[in-house]
Amino acid sequence: MTTKEIAVKSIAELPDSATWRDIEERIQFLSAIDKGLDEIRQGKLVPHEEVRASLENQY
């Protein structure tokens, strides 16, 4: 599916009572997922163990 097709399908699945804010949040959510998947494809990952260690050192 193209980005536009995904957006249209996602918006169509929202309830008829959806507000502009609801639509905006859905698009931002989908965009963030797309960005994350792109970063994964580029190999920009942080191993789980490294994240856990970082958090343990902060808290």
C-alpha positions as CSV (number, residue, x, y, z in Angstrom):
1,M,0.0,0.0,0.0
2,T,1.1,3.5,-0.6
3,T,1.4,6.0,2.2
4,K,-1.7,7.8,0.9
5,E,-3.7,4.6,0.8
6,I,-2.6,3.7,4.4
7,A,-3.7,7.2,5.6
8,V,-7.0,7.1,3.8
9,K,-7.8,3.6,5.1
10,S,-6.8,4.5,8.6
11,I,-8.9,7.7,8.6
12,A,-11.9,5.8,7.2
13,E,-11.7,3.4,10.1
14,L,-12.1,6.2,12.7
15,P,-15.6,6.7,14.0
16,D,-17.8,9.3,12.3
17,S,-17.5,11.4,15.4
18,A,-13.7,11.8,14.9
19,T,-12.4,15.3,15.3
20,W,-9.6,17.0,13.3
21,R,-7.4,16.3,16.3
22,D,-8.2,12.6,16.2
23,I,-7.2,12.5,12.5
24,E,-4.1,14.5,13.2
25,E,-3.0,12.1,16.0
26,R,-3.7,9.1,13.8
27,I,-1.5,10.5,11.0
28,Q,1.3,11.5,13.5
29,F,1.2,7.9,14.9
30,L,1.4,6.3,11.5
31,S,4.2,8.7,10.6
32,A,6.2,7.8,13.7
33,I,5.8,4.1,13.0
34,D,7.0,4.6,9.4
35,K,10.0,6.6,10.7
36,G,10.9,3.9,13.1
37,L,10.6,1.1,10.5
38,D,12.9,3.2,8.2
39,E,15.4,3.6,11.0
40,I,15.3,-0.2,11.5
41,R,16.0,-0.7,7.8
42,Q,19.0,1.6,8.1
43,G,20.4,-0.3,11.0
44,K,19.9,2.5,13.5
45,L,19.1,0.2,16.4
46,V,20.1,0.2,20.1
47,P,20.2,-3.2,21.6
48,H,17.7,-3.9,24.4
49,E,20.4,-4.6,26.9
50,E,22.0,-1.3,26.2
51,V,18.7,0.6,26.7
52,R,18.1,-1.3,29.9
53,A,21.6,-0.5,31.3
54,S,21.2,3.1,30.4
55,L,17.9,3.3,32.2
56,E,19.2,1.5,35.3
57,N,22.1,4.0,35.5
58,Q,19.6,6.9,35.4
59,Y,17.1,5.7,38.0
